[in-house]
């Protein structure tokens, strides 16, 4: 049956156009109940159970299916995901509304409907002849959809009665909309609110914890005192942003101070780019990463960023007066010249909440169901939840979701989602850090794996189309020991004309990952692998990363080759790019390659090729350094694990290999990346994916210049070349580690390198490499950016066809944004994993004293680096409940004077390292000063883990 609507539309040119919309209605759409004679098995995919044996409901004892409305799906998805809830009918009307309102919830619903064990059935009610309804005159879309849901629920109940006379099957409408529920009951449809239904499931009391608390009135704290001002409606905010009264930006809470935040204003305006917010009322219930509207305060109310560290430790949520007292402390320590634009949040444009990991702070009130949840991320406020299983959740890592934040509540309301496991457990803590850094880490789905090539795989005639056969070349790879994902190989040979041919061959991952399929989408979402201690989260399935795309020796592999003709002075005469087939003759480690180069007896093809490459690489490196490329440093940590318990038994700084072969591979990878960047930008000036490294603003270098000056060295920072030369000359015969420290400090001054789309930016320069243009081409197994670059290059040389997204600069810019975010999160996750394993190491090691160097001096602390462990930490000189020492901080040198001892950057000190487990959730490495000795500050080297203020007698006893 065909329904059609006709309406007239005025065109831009002023004409009138007739539009006809056709809507097909069918009789053959199945209801999803197996054994329904009327439908005759018309349904496909997962279906409902014939006799649902769900948990008994005291409200509806007979077998039943659930039919939720849109708001239940949107807000109570955590309840629906619980294994206890099965046999749910999801209407097309509801699914479409959810899709328009929340992409993450829509994805979770799709996952539920495809899970056979859950028995969620999607019913296409908008195309069923008996359940389709038209919008009445004067009826809004929301009311029409509510009526469509009721019509479908009523039809289901009548339809199921036809199955058999004694059939008691019912369909229950679950809605939190009071009017919708009343109308449903009037029409004879069994209907309950989500809370009523969940509370009726007496066998599953834990489900109540997962209910989102939406009725703000019922959950507000008893005092009812209004703490926050009202958020303005979106329409007013948009008007205000348009007129310039308000500014729109991203809310970024402070880790150090819960009463302070900054808003990064969107747009290109240079002034008021960053606005400071101070005090609870001005933060006005915004949460980290929300998009907010702010109003600038008058200049006489502007403040300076506070240097006070404040953690929210209040258990009493009504203690707002105390909070106001704390806010006054912030205001007093103000330096006039440091005043920054200051504002207050007037409304929320978009909430960016996610499920948060953390721990329960159990209420002191006995039998209380209300407790505060403390998130692991310090920038998120505590969340009030109701739970009946508080005792069982103590000392566990749990996940909680936020539901809302009423005006008269000190904290937001939320609900319990999941119990992850015990605090300190390796598996649990790894799961927490992956979730907290938003690292996609679920196993690859069947949909993704279905796009992998079938095994056994070999190169076919079709694969060789638009591809050169280079299997005869003497190609080899050089990698760290144990490397399974080999994505690059090299060759060098002399040509008849006396010049050299050099080739960089990169795994052709884009041959296996085709644009737009599930495998491509998942790789784009992940962006790169994440390397944790003893765990790797792959970007692509292992079949590709460690097998078909790994350029192992003595097997045929597909590659993308960049081939240069060079003279013996490493000057490029010709460059060409081609898709190829190669067969690597050797997979060498750096040490093996170095041994071949140095050997007096080996003169085989591989060795001759390596020597040629090494000679050219030295020339290329010298030339690059002359142009001003930087060699920086950052301490990296390596753990040695116990083979049985997998606990760290040793911890040391990774040796930065000085082998020529490391540098040799790096030089050719850089050259290939630069050559490809030039080629794709030539072909696609508007949508090449490039990588840039912005030059740091001069203010970033202040700390480096001052630190060098305190050691009588001069560091010039006008250009990258000047900086590189200064660092090379900054040597001290009496202090050999000084140069490494300077390079570590110089690294901290740098900006982050980022991916960008050439059509959206004019500054292409890569500061660290001193190159005018750069991209990533050489690691497609490890970086999704390289896959896009491969696709652009393939189109440029006519080896592959293009597709719409590849030439859409806005889509490419969005992709770059995600890749930059994933890269940053992968780095943070790696650091968090190292920090956790460092804590495990010191937990078993006990207290140790080690030599350290000062990296930064602060007003009340020094930040030190311990070279032996590659470990950084802070030594505080002001502690709670201890007499405060006399501190004099000089920002100009910079230096910190404690009593009569002065500390400068790079000074050598001795510190005691121990694990502080006083806060279970945020265990940390604590460092205390041992040398130089300052009375009342330094700790004698021979003290064990005891309070330093113990009497002398007791100390002697312990020393025995």
C-alpha positions, 0 to 999 in steps of 0.5 A: 500500500502506498501513502503519498504526501504532496506539498509545494516549496518555494525555490531560491529563484522564486519559483514554486516546486511540487514535491511528492513524498511516498511512504510504503506500507506493508502487511508482511512485517513480522512481530518478532514472536516465534510461533506466531501463525499470523506473521508466518515467520516474516521476521529476520535476525534475532527474535523474542523468546516464545515464553519469556522466562524473565525475572518475575515482576510483582506488578506483572506476574505473567510472561511479557515483552517490554516496549520502551519509549524514546526517553527510557532508551535514551536515559535508562540504557544502563538498565536495558544492558543488564543481563536480567533485561531481555525480550524487548521490542524496539520500535522504529519510531523510537530508534529513529528519535534516539539516532537523532538525539544521541549517537553513542546510545544509538550504537549501544542499542544497535549492539543490543539488537544484534546480541542473540542472547538479549532477544531485542527485536526491532519492529518497523512500525512506521511501515506496518499497515496497522501501526502506521499513523499520520500526524493530526492537525495541530499535533506536534511531532513529539505527541504524534510519536507518543501516539505511534508508540501507544498504537504499536503497543495496543496492536501488539497486545491484540495481535499476540492474543490471536496466537492461541486462546490460552496465551497470556503473553502481554506487551508492557509499555515502559514510559517515564512520561506521566501523560503518555502513561495515563493515556496508555492505561485509559486505552487498556495498555499495561504501562509502568514507569521504568522505576516501577518496573525495575523495583518490581523485579524482586529477584534483581535488587541490584538493578535499582542501582543502575536506574538513572535518577531523572526527577530532579525534585526527588533527588535534591538535597533536603536543605533545598537551598539554591546554590547555583544560578539557573542555566539560560535556555539554548535560544537565549545563549545562541542570541547572546553568542551572536551579539557578543554578550556571551562567548562559547568555548570548551570548559577545562577543569583544573587538576590541581584546584577544584574551584578553578577552571579555564574556558578555551573560547572557540573562534579565531579572535585573538583576545580573550582566547582563554577565560579563567573561572574561579569559585563554585558559583562561577563554575555553575555546574559545568563539567570538564569538556562540556561546551559552555557559554560564558559571560565576561566579568567586569575588569575589576573582578578579574583574577589571576590563576591561583598557585594553590593546590586544592583537592575537594575533600569535603564529605559534608555536601551542604558545607557551602559556607566553608567553600566560600571561605576557601574561595577567599584564600584564592583571591588574596594571593593575587599578583596584579600583572597576572590578572587574566580575563575572568568570567562565569558560566551562564549556560550549557550548550552541550554536555560531554559526559561519559561513564566515569571510573572511580571509587565509592566514598561510603557515607558515615550514616549507617544504613544510608543508601546515598553515597558519594563517588570519587572519580579517578579523574581529578577534574571531575566532581564527586557524584552522588549515587544511591546504592544498596550494595555499598559494603560490597563496593568498598575498595572496588573500582566502579563505573558511574554515569552522571544523570543531572545536576540540580541547582540546589545540590553541591554535587551532580546526581548519577547512578551505578553502572558496573563493578570493574574489580579490586583496586590495585589488581593489574587487570582492573587498573589496566581496564581503568586506564584504558577507559579513562583515556578513552582507548577503544580496546574491545576485541575486533567485532565479527563485522570488522574481521569479516573484511580480512582476506581469507587464508591461505593468502598469496599474491594474485594476478589481480593484485599485480595490476598497477604494481611493479614486481620488485621481488628480485631486489636485495631488500632487507629490514632493520628493526628492534629485536622481537619486532613482529609488525615490520612496516618498512624495508630498504634497498640500495644498489649501484646503477650502470651510470654510476649513481645509486638507487635507494628504495624505501618499501612500506607495507601496503596496508591500504590494499587490505583496508578498503575505504568505508568498510567496517575494518576501515572505520574501526582503524580510523576510530582507533587511530594508532596502537597503544603500547602499555607495559606488557600489553598492546592494543592493536589498531588493525587485527593481528592477521594484518599487523603481524602477518600479511602486512609485516615485511618478514624475510623470504615471503612475498609481500605487497608494498608501496615503494619510494625510489630515488636515484641519488649521486654519491653525495646523497643528492636526489636526482629523480624520485618515483613512487610505485605500488610493488611486490617485494621479497625481503632477503633478511629481517635484521636487528639494529645490532645484526645490521651494525655487525655486518657493516663493521665486518671486514669479511662480509661482502654479500649483497645485503651487507653491500646494500647496508654499507651504501645506505649507511654512508648516504644516511650520514651525509643526509643527517649532517645536512639536516642538522646543518639546517637546524634539526633538533636532537632532543631527549626524554627519559624512557623507562624499561621494566624487567618482569617476573616470568610467573607473577608478571610483577616488575622486578627491576626498573631502569632507564632505556638506553638510547642506542647510539648505533649508526643503524638506528640513525640510518633507518630514521634518515631514510624514513624522514626522507621518504616522508618529506618526498611523499609530502611534496608529492601529495601536496603538489597533486592535492593542494587543498586536501593533503594530510600533512604533519606540522610542528609549530615553533614554540613562542619565545616565552616557552624557552624562558625556563631553559634559558634561565636554567642554562644561565644558572650554570653559566651557559648561554642557550640561544633560541631565536631559530631552531638552528641557534637552539641546536647549536647551543645545545651541542656546545652546552657541555661541562667536563665536571657535569657530563649529564648536564647536556642530557638534562638541557635536552630533556628541558628543551623537549618540555618547551616544545609544542605538540606536533599535529596532523592537519589538512593542507586546505585548512592551514597555511603554516606547514613548517616542521620545527623539530625536523627543520623541514618546510613540509612533512607527513607520515607515510612509513608506518601504516600498520601503526598509524591510520594517518599513513593509510590516508597518505597511502591512498592520496599517493596511490590516486596521485600516481594512478595506482588506485581510485579516489572516493568522496571523503578523500577529497573533502577537506572538512571530513579530513580536518575532522579525521585529523582532529580525532587522530591528534586526540587519539595520539595524545590519549595513547601517550597519556595511557602509556604514561599512566601504565608506566606510573602504575607499574612503577608503583608496583615496583616500589611497593615490593622494593620498599624505601630506596634513596637515589641521586636526582637532579632538579628539573624545576623549582616551584614556590614550595617544592622541587621537581626532580629526575632520577636518572637510574629509574627515568623517574620524575617526582616532586619533593614538597617542603610544606606538609600538613600538620608540620611546622612551615619552613622559611621559603624564599622563591626567586622567579628570575633565577629561578631558585628556592631558598629553604632556611639557609640552603638554595636550590637551582635547576640542575642541582644534584640532590639525594631523595628518598623514594617510597610508595604512599598508599594513604589514598587507595584511589590515587596511590603515588610515589612520594619523594623526600629530601635526604641530601643536602641536609636541612634541619627539620626538612631532610630525612636521615638516610637510615630511617625506615618507614616511620614518622621522622618526629619519633624520639631518638631512643626509638630510632636507635632501637629500630636501627639494630 
